[in-house]
Amino acid sequence: MKKEWKVQNEDGSYTVRTCGWSPPGDHPVGCGMFLHVKNGRLEKVEGDPEHPITNGRLCVRCLTLPEYVHHPSRITSPMKREFKDRGKDKWTKISWEEAWDIIVPKVKQLKADHGAESIIVFGGTGREACLYYYPLGFASLGTPNVCYPLSGWSCYGPRCAITDYILGAGYPEIDNAGYYPDRYDNPAYTLPKYIMAWGKNPLMSNPDGFFGHSYIDMMKRGTELICIDPRITWLGSRAKYVCQLRPGTDTALALGFLNVIINEDLYDHDFVDNWTYGFDELKERVQEYPPEKVAEITWVPKEKIIEVARQFATSKPSTIQWGLAVDENPNGVQLGHCILTLAAITGNLDVPGGITLGPPAALLGKWRVETRRNLSDELWDKRIGAKEWPALSTALATTHPDETLDTLETDKPYKLRMGWFNSSNFITPTCSVAPQRWHKALQKLEFCVVQDCFMTPTAMAFGDIFLPLPTFAEHDGVVITHFGRNSVFLGAINEALRVGDTKSDIEVCIELGKKLHPDMWPFDDVPDFFTKQIQPELGISFDDLRELGVYQPAYTYRKFETGGLRSDGEPGFNTVTGMVELTSTLFEAWGDDALPYFKEPPYSPISTPELFSQYPLVLTTGARKFTSFHSEHRHVATLREIDPGPIVEMHPDTAKNLGIIEGDSVMLENPFGKCKMKAKVTPTIHPKVVHATHGWWFPEKEAEEPSLYGVWEANINTLVPHKHIGKLGFGAPLKQMICKAYRVDSDYTFSL
Amino acid sequence: MSKRNGLLIDYQYCTGCHSCEVSCKNEHKIPRGQWGIKMTEVGPFQITADKWEWNYVAVPTQLCDLCADRVAEGKVPSCVLHCLGGCMEYGTVDELAKKMQEKGKKVALFAP
């Protein structure tokens, strides 16, 4: 890539090269693009063909960025609202100075009177803020309570924790040759024969920094797919195998695969003998899961289970991409354990074309957690839910989300008084379950600050101060894949313009931090901050990164042989035993089974047959769309033209039996809640299963309480109960509930 | 005879991302309800127990001029650049027809 990242054009406009992140919401995928600015307006966004990963490709969310940046309802100045007017659209514009003059004394007073633990920061998912809401809490505000509010931490966190305990590594990701400038042509690279996509359809959301269309790149070169999914997706229509399983039975399927691979002696003996712990116990455990039993549990035919297991085990290298189905499952720790075991015993860990392994944390991902050194041990011990849920609190630096709702409701072990909502719109059906309970509980907070680009249901409901964020086109930053847990590349985010008086996440952290905990923020400005983060490890400054555009660090395979995975430099894995723990010493220490096992979802045709007779459909939720990132992009007209509103997918036979036709308004209901969607009748879903979209609210509807932009109308997460999580504290049943569906006469229209 | 240009669309790999539609609208300032290229969907329907027909195919309209101004600057059409699946190619009809021969069943050549 050229060194010049900002060029002046003849017509008075200028062009800035950048890598995308957020806002608007996205994963740290860092798509390369040019931003064309003229007369203070972002005129056009164009893909950068020289970007080694994206090659100029851009999704519709990036292509509509100008519409987002200049949207008339963007908030471009700090605002305040009186406590008595909460829930009302009665905001007053203020300056940043006034905002700080309100916030800083309040924070100091709360710390003096009630302790820093009475303040809590709520984060969201995927946004750049994921790097900054931890340091905002720990080092700017000085609280131990940083909360990702989704029950069971059901997004990415479980997979990271499982990886910590079983492999002692950072995030395991498909080797898509991302580390190489010459990509798939690099001689060190081998194309995987199979990608097993497990509960993952990465094309839409580029999850956690993986460029989803790498699948297409690899398929064109000969990689075949195995899709494990309750739905036939478009990828499934191109796959060699689809295991269309009953939602929530994934662990049984994985144990069935392991049964076949182990019993037929198809595993990699060299890797198992030298690098794993507890194989004999695993071998004994999988005897409980013969293919015929697994077929009955999962609805996947026995012959297919056997064939897929054989094909995967004997086709090296092959790779697995695990997804949200692991996290959103009370049995998900066991599923994750199985998937890592599958990768390990087939010899596909840390080999070309298999699964790459990053360090447990690096660069910005490491710094964000290290900022907790600002807190005394005494204060750190007050982190909500840390003692009750050691498996979660050991791997993740946050509170336990379900304990946090309990604390808000009961004021035990202490009362929370201030909330800071950093890029988190979680009473929409995104990162909370039972959002109606959160809605009630959060009203108890005395003082709330919200950071976002637009007014949202969450900001309208709780915000006392609104601090506006700039988009990625409007601030400097560094995008790092997998938040530093597997840094396939780093990209420079370059500010092209600034609309209004906004401050980015890192700008707020530094500015607030200097007021409250200045010793934690020895940075002159944002570029200085980034230079100090990346120079020690990479030897480049932020300005160097701007000129490079993209930095791809070198990758070493088979680090388990060379000592690259352990801090002591010894061969092996950074686990208790130094091996891949097929039998987990830590799970056992924390009171769970050391070995994986299948457990039925809390609500299912098997575990709750009486309830299922009243609510006779299995409900799965949350498949991604190109047109939105969770609850974002709802006000972008071009994107709403493509996807106007929330839909529930149901099989033609099911729809016919219920008297529902395409486009009908349908109520989905279970004992916990109900919501309304439009029917999409499709044969790609099993007759006993329905799939509902998530993240919906309607900026065109009434803003104030109780409507909150219509947030309760399509709020699918009201159907998911609080604290129905796995034994170790992970995994809400968001993809495996039960419900009934019925047609409603309703003028349910979506229009923007 | 002057060479006629076209778009080769390998819809085996069209993932339905709508990037062609939106980038085209952006490039040519096409209003809501109109398209220079429109993604269509065929299926999904089942062929056999394990085989499905499901295709997205982008079809240019009269508003498509193959991004003549962009091409004159040495760039590819906006839809081709931004296509997430990388399933679109620009070139002369002759060149594209040759490439078409080497591809599978799901391929379409448009010369708008």
Interface residues (C-beta under 8 A of the other chain):
Chain A: K44 V45 E46 G47 P49 N55 G56 R57 L58 C59 V60 L63 T64 P66 L203 M204 G212 H213 I216 D217 M219 K220 I232 W234 G236 S237 R238 Y241 V242 F626 T627 A637 T638 E641 I642 T682 P683 T684
Chain B: Q12 Y13 T15 G16 C17 H18 S19 E21 V22 S23 K25 N26 R32 G33 G43 P44 F45 Q46 D50 W52 E53 W54 Y56 S78 L81 H82 C83 L84 G85 G86 C87
